[in-house]
Amino acid sequence: MSKCKVRNEWSLEDENASMEKSFEIDQLNNDKNITVALSKQSEEMLSSNSEMCGIPQCEEVNVLRKELSFLSKERDGLLTRIKE
């Protein structure tokens, strides 16, 4: 195989890898945006629900707080992956 042909193949492989990375970054950004939106929605629900809280509702608020914590951690993980 000629050097030129090998260089072309490497170039194509690099281009494909670059496109895959770009797609992965776009996907992570989309996932991050969804997570941020869900987190904000959960925060808003917590704020409005906590003011009218009876015992059953307090349990639901606690569940939502746990979900918010999970989503925040997931968002932070996605941000870390994007930076890599």
C-alpha positions in Angstrom: 0.0 0.0 0.0 1.4 3.4 -0.9 2.2 6.1 1.7 -0.4 8.4 0.1 -3.1 5.8 0.4 -2.3 5.2 4.0 -2.3 8.9 4.7 -5.7 9.2 3.1 -7.1 6.3 5.1 -5.7 7.9 8.3 -7.2 11.2 7.4 -10.6 9.6 6.8 -10.4 7.8 10.1 -9.5 11.0 11.9 -12.3 12.8 10.2 -14.8 10.0 11.2 -13.5 10.0 14.8 -13.8 13.8 14.9 -17.4 13.6 13.6 -18.3 11.0 16.2 -16.8 13.1 19.0 -18.7 16.1 17.7 -21.9 14.1 17.7 -21.2 12.8 21.3 -20.6 16.3 22.5 -23.9 17.5 20.9 -25.7 14.6 22.5 -24.2 15.4 25.9 -25.2 19.0 25.5 -28.7 18.1 24.7 -28.8 15.7 27.7 -27.4 18.5 29.9 -30.1 20.9 28.7 -32.9 18.4 29.4 -31.5 17.7 32.8 -31.2 21.4 33.6 -34.8 22.0 32.5 -36.1 19.1 34.6 -34.1 20.4 37.5 -35.6 23.8 37.2 -39.1 22.3 36.9 -38.5 20.2 40.0 -37.3 23.3 41.9 -40.4 25.2 40.9 -42.7 22.4 41.9 -40.9 22.1 45.3 -41.2 25.8 46.0 -44.9 25.9 45.2 -45.8 22.6 46.9 -43.8 23.2 50.1 -45.9 26.2 51.0 -49.1 24.1 51.0 -47.6 21.0 52.5 -49.6 18.5 54.5 -48.1 15.2 55.6 -48.7 13.2 52.4 -47.5 16.2 50.4 -44.4 16.6 52.5 -43.5 13.0 51.6 -43.9 13.8 47.9 -41.7 17.0 48.4 -39.0 14.8 49.9 -39.2 12.5 47.0 -38.9 15.4 44.6 -35.9 16.8 46.5 -34.2 13.4 46.1 -35.0 13.5 42.4 -33.7 17.0 42.2 -30.5 16.0 43.9 -30.1 13.1 41.5 -30.7 15.3 38.5 -28.2 17.9 39.7 -25.5 15.2 40.1 -26.3 13.8 36.7 -26.0 17.3 35.2 -22.7 17.8 36.9 -21.5 14.5 35.5 -22.5 15.5 32.0 -20.7 18.8 32.4 -17.6 17.0 33.4 -17.9 14.6 30.5 -18.3 17.6 28.1 -15.2 19.2 29.4 -13.2 16.0 28.8 
